[in-house]
């Protein structure tokens, strides 16, 4: 099964000391190919930004006809 390793940055409201201060939280996680779109939507709704996407497992170009 193919998995993507994504690195994202989301604003963290729970770690702020004042209301004007906003602290970003960076995280890296493995996301299965089937739930990639759902995870992307979740990050965007939280006001985050996807920094980097890599293919963690599987062959590159498997669905495009390239071998």
Residue pairs with C-beta under 8 A, 6 or more apart in sequence:
1 32
1 33
1 57
1 58
2 32
2 33
2 55
2 57
2 58
2 59
2 62
3 30
3 31
3 32
3 33
3 55
3 56
3 57
3 58
4 30
4 31
4 32
4 33
4 36
4 53
4 54
4 55
4 56
5 28
5 29
5 30
5 31
5 53
5 54
5 55
5 56
6 28
6 29
6 31
6 39
6 50
6 52
6 53
6 54
7 26
7 27
7 28
7 50
7 51
7 52
7 53
8 26
8 27
8 28
8 43
8 48
8 49
8 50
8 51
9 24
9 25
9 26
9 48
9 49
9 51
10 24
10 25
10 27
10 43
10 46
10 47
10 48
10 49
11 22
11 23
11 24
11 25
11 46
11 47
11 48
12 22
12 23
12 24
12 25
13 22
15 23
15 25
16 22
16 23
26 51
30 56
31 39
33 58
40 50
43 49
43 50
59 67
60 66
61 67
